[in-house]
C-alpha cells in the first residue's frame, strides 16, 4: 500500500486496519478477512468477520486502559465508515474509506482478500 498511497494515507489506513482486525479477533472466535480497493481518489478497506453482532462505538473511561478506542479512531480518522450485514455465511463487514489515495498510474488497484 505504501507504494500506491501517500505516506499519511498509508499510515492512517494501517492504523485503522489494525484496529478493525483486532476488534474482529478479540470480539469473535472465527477470524477475519481483510480486503482493500484502491481507486484514483479513494481507498476502501473491508474487514469481514463471522459474528452477526454489530460493533458499538463508545467513549472509553480512564479505567479502560488501551481498550475501547478502535472504533473511535475509525470515526475520527476515516472519511466514511460503516457496517454491512453479510448475508453469505452470516457475519458482517466493517469498512472504512479514505479520500486522497492516489494510485500513481491513475487506475484502480484491487488488492483483494489479504
N, C-alpha and C positions, 0 to 999 in steps of 0.2 A: 504494500500500500504506500510505503514511503516514496517509491519511485514514481507513483502516479498522482499523488496529492501534495499540496503544500504542507510543509512541516507542521504548522499549527493545526491543520485539519487532521493530519495523521495522528498527532498526539492526542487530540480530543477523541478521535474515533477509537484509538487503542484503550483509553481510559474507560469509555462508555461500553465497549465490547467486554472488557474485563469485568465491569460491574454487572452487566446483564448475564454473562455466563456464570459468574459467581452466584448470583441470585438463583439461577436455574439449578445449579448444582447443590446449593445449600437448602433450598426450599422444595426440591423434588428429589426423587430417588431413581430417576431413569435417564439421566444425562441430558445433553442439549446438542443442537445442531446450529451452526452459525453459517449464514450466507451473506454475501455483500454484492452490491451492484454499484458500479461507479460509472456515472454518465458525465458529460462535459461540465455540468454545473452542480451536480448533486451526488452525494454518497448515501446509499441506503443500506443499512445493516439490519438483519433479522436474526433473532435468537429464538429457536423453537425448543420447547420442552413438551413433556407428555403429561403434565398436570393441568387440569382444567381450571384450577383456582386462579383467579385474576390477581395480579400484584396490586398492592395498595401502597402508594407513597405516603409517608408520614414524616413528621418533623421529629428527629431523634432527640432524646434528652441527653444531658451530660453523662448520665449513668450508662448510656448505651455503648460507650467506648467507640469503637470503629464501626459498629453495626448500624444499619438503617439509613445509610446515606446514598446508596446506589441509585435509586430512582430519583432522589432529589438532585443528584448530579445530572442525570439524564434530562430531567425537566429544565434545569438551569442552562445546560450547555448545548443541547440539541436544538436544531431549528424546527423540528417536528418530531413527535414520537407517539406511539400508541400501542394498543394490544388488540390483536385479532384472534378470535376463537378459531381454532383449527378443526375443521370437520373431518379430516382424514386422520384416523387413528387417535383421535382425542388430542387434548393439549391445547397449546396456544402459541402465538408468535408475538414476542415483544420486539418492536422495531424502533429505529430512530433514523433521522435524516440530517445530514449536514450540508449546508449550501457552500458553494465556493470550492468544491472539489473538482479541480481541473485536470482532465486527462491530457497529457502533453500532445497527443496526436489528434485531439478533438473528437474522438469517437467514444463509444460506450465500452466499458470493460466489465465483464461479468465474472467475478471470482468464483461463483458457485458455492456449494457447501464446503465448509472448512473442516 
